[in-house]
């Protein structure tokens, strides 16, 4: 049995070896499902007994017989390197002295509160009161909670039938909360928003899935995606059986988006018989961090209008802008400013409670605002939303708070602003510090993080390093990242997880460790890189 | 040509989306919502949503989660005045299991500490060990069902055995994923019993049409039917799945809702383990549970889990991979799940209150199950099996031919016609049986047993009055009498 499995595993390794120099599978939709190297390492270390059913059998849920779309999709943010890190972390507990570092620092995922960022107090006060409404009847509550949080909790509870925060709500989310969100969108953009266009979801990701489900009927349906991209897009396109049509962001011009390149990719896809249905734009960008210039946004909107594409605008980092020369403008605002209304352009905007200065990843709150489509299509979206009944109520409440935070004059306003500004200015500072550190490394260039939460440096790997990677049957950037992890305890994600121009190597690192940890990270990274280059320099 | 159609034009939408139906929030519900906006009093009995009908949340879990939401409260010296010590301790416990509180993504499978508590609960319940690594927490059980079906369904050629009547999550999801639903009929006259011969017949028929049957769904206790499967029945089903190489999907979300004593809940996993090797090591089983039902009724939290039995490690990894794309289930709900599987113990400060609240809810549900069943059965043209478990009543309404004709004229399926009239006359919002599946020419409606106990008699009277009038209007010429 074991020999059979080892031979199977060898087959996978040989296959993946042939594959790894090509672009990742999400960029070549015709490629065969590839069992990632992730499975391999976990497989050999697995302690659970292999049942007979893993051999060639007709059992429904074996690797040979599960949905190939599941096998095909990949998600590097929580992939192989994270598993290695977790094992190291376990081992570190027992063998502190065996490593040149005393903790693992997870810079692979935009998860601020796991790295010490505190939640916004006002938001949590309101959520706690809504969770346990009988607190509002206790006199002691007034000593423990701010006045405006109590007020807001009452307001919110009044909008929930029976004040029942434990009940399934309307499948688009509680109406009163959608009203608040729509008002928040209007205040932000200067153009009206309709609460009926809003679908509250468990984070922005399920909303993206819903749109992919709606748009993709087969591999003949394509979605234009930026490369590099946040791999939710490639994964969900694969899961829903569509084709990813890549357009490359230009690293040399700060990850700029050229309409001519969009057009080229669109036409090429069409010539291959692919019906391109939508364009994904992530603004501010992930992993690239660029904030689009308004003019660029206008060109994109016009392009979508001309080509009949749905514009899928991932705007979850709208509150994360760190440079004075750039500003966030929502695509809806840009479209409306151009005079495009409901009948002119189909636009879906995604927002989340996970990012910004609030960083509430674990709450799973978010929404999509869907405009420019007919009511029969809206009914279909509603129907899809209704199969899952509704998103979690606490997350819905938080989404409404994020879109209508304390205002001047509110009791909590000053402390809220202090918290918010503190977090954002610290992020800007950390982004700059890390960017400078990376740029000082030999063979490394790093565009500035204008927004979002990441740096995406490019490393010129010497040929020796590339060969060493090959010998270990690993992609060169993954090889670098693993070495980095083992030397410093810092976890980053190889660029191949996001897509990159073939032959270039990157990694994505978050800017989220607390300020006091940054110097140590910079030192360790600098030391590691020097010794890596010493080892592999041509 | 494609170019002239915009991407989100109705014609160019994914057909699977257009084909899927989910009646629980379909036509009747939408009409009820319209009427409510116009000012009519509506009693929503279309969905198992206890808190929406006045059931209060249990106090202890809400205290714990509120403290987890606002951990700065734990530092306040006065906190002991409004929160009991065990709630404070438990909040600290759960916060220590997270890596950054409620606001940080957890492990994509859920917090390891909570999964351990779930495993311990399963072990206590069944008497067999449970591995936390094979337990994944999800944003509600529905998400878990969708994830698993997504693994199993490769194409339209893949069939999933689903009971009829069924909870339409299954039909909708199979439709969305482009698979084929293979129905097996439950026997209404045998208390919605499951006959293995029906199963065999369904499978044979499907295979003759070129369908590969890959999985079987059981809902135990049943939804909408409420029946609790016997141990013997479960053994038959497991044997059947073994012989036919099917993965068994055990929807056990109503395991706390049992209203008779002859057939207590017994989990599919326990029965499988009791059957011993080789079958206990062969049958692939996925079991689902939730915080939405039972006596907790915390639907809005979106908390659930599934446990995998005999699933190969590499498959588990693929399921993990897909789970990781969604990053993590919401952390508040994970804490609710932890609290549900490890509630206050005897001796804990909050224990008595917890038991009082839980018992109160369960005993009332039992009474309401009886009231509703009896109320329906007192109508001449209505036959209603007793609600042995879950939260629903699924009476069969015998519709006279004049009514069926009138429905046809109105362009409606007969039970939809009946339910719309019921809604307009009484404000009672139900779900027509056609939303769950039923035998040809047989009509039902599903209502919940959740309206407040004090309101039950009035609701049943309201129904009877409407039914009398309906039967008078559409009944046979020799008149309708309830006698």
Interface residues (C-beta under 8 A of the other chain):
Chain A: X35 X36 X38 X39 X42 X43 X46 X48 X50 X51 X52 X53 X54 X57 X58 X59 X60 X61 X62 X63 X65 X66 X67 X68 X69 X70 X71 X73 X74 X75 X77 X78 X79 X109 X111 X112 X113 X114 X115 X116 X117 X119 X121 X124 X125 X127 X128 X129 X131 X132 X134 X135 X138 X140 X141 X143 X144 X161 X162 X164 X165 X166 X167 X168 X169 X171 X202 X203 X205 X206 X213 X214 X215 X216 X217 X231 X232 X235 X236 X239 X275 X277 X278 X308 X309 X310 X346 X354 X358 X359 X360 X361 X362 X363 X364 X372 X373 X374 X376 X377 X380 X383 X384 X386 X387 X388 X389 X390 X391 X392 X393 X394 X395
Chain B: X2 X3 X5 X6 X7 X8 X9 X10 X12 X13 X14 X15 X16 X17 X18 X20 X21 X22 X24 X25 X26 X47 X49 X50 X51 X52 X53 X54 X57 X59 X62 X63 X65 X66 X67 X69 X70 X71 X72 X73 X76 X78 X79 X81 X82 X98 X99 X100 X101 X102 X103 X104 X105 X106 X108 X131 X133 X134 X139 X140 X142 X143 X146 X150 X151 X152 X153 X154 X169 X172 X173 X176 X214 X215 X245 X246 X247 X281 X282 X284 X292 X297 X298 X299 X300 X301 X302 X310 X311 X312 X313 X314 X315 X317 X318 X321 X322 X324 X325 X326 X327 X328 X329 X330 X331 X332 X333
